[in-house]
């Protein structure tokens, strides 16, 4: 049985004609940079997320960097982020000579702990980066109230949760990425909304800020050859926008398919050994970029699955504070116990839009077999 972590080929075949036609249109016009499809995609994603402005860029890492540049963060300013995340979140902070301030995550939901954020805010704190890890939102109501009290920006890292919705206590519903000062996302091929290469975007409700973001992403120029600030060159290729325009039409269906897979896992794996299944935050929908279980027998289970043709992944095996590039004086093993525990116990199972009952049945039977052998 050919089981994949992500089946991009199968997904492509479902919409092959639409994708091919959309890409052919770009080839026929040869508008490879900032073509009509880029404009159309920005408008379509803005409507999908109910956000005023979407600014496409070259990748998700660039999106985070451009966000911090557009907010005028200066060397030495502090940015709070979860220690359980992909390196890109910390990387751009370090590249801009800002100071990353790590906080631990909630063991149940994998997102940053608001109590630790409150403890670590200082007069030098200028931004907080909640990472909506694995597909659902962080505790945005509490975080936004805290950020407002402290006059601190919130930069949402929504690369794994595009399409998730968060419901506030007053009943207001907002999309992941549309709640903070700026939202940043990636269209890396394996993302829920992925292109055929690299791509990313920023989004904001602040129209004045959106103008600055566009300028920062375009060499710091609003008018050609007039460079008001030091910027970067970060664009979404028109061919990638052509792919994303088609896939955006299917994003809600992709979310339903992923939730169907997650529900199958929930039913079939409940009570198996010491497995802890993914918890859902009541206030947030879950788009299941990853289906991440926990078990003290993680490494043995991973090997057992691999021997039987079932892939799995560990996100993330080494916490940021233990990475050589991000070590800080006095911050040793034991500083972030939840993240350190997660790094030893998390395992993400295959989840994508093309999975079927036979694949899922085989995976679940194999996992249950591991715990009963």
PyMOL commands that set and color helices and strands:
alter all, ss='L'
color gray80, all
select helices_A, chain A and resi 8-14+16-29+36-49+60-70+88-95+114-120+133-135+140-150+207-217+238-248+251-269+298-307+320-322+324-326+337-345+357-372
alter helices_A, ss='H'
color red, helices_A
select strands_A, chain A and resi 53-57+78-82+99-103+125-129+153-157+165-167+173-175+182-186+200-204+221-223+226-227+291-294+312-313+346-349
alter strands_A, ss='S'
color yellow, strands_A
deselect
rebuild
show_as cartoon
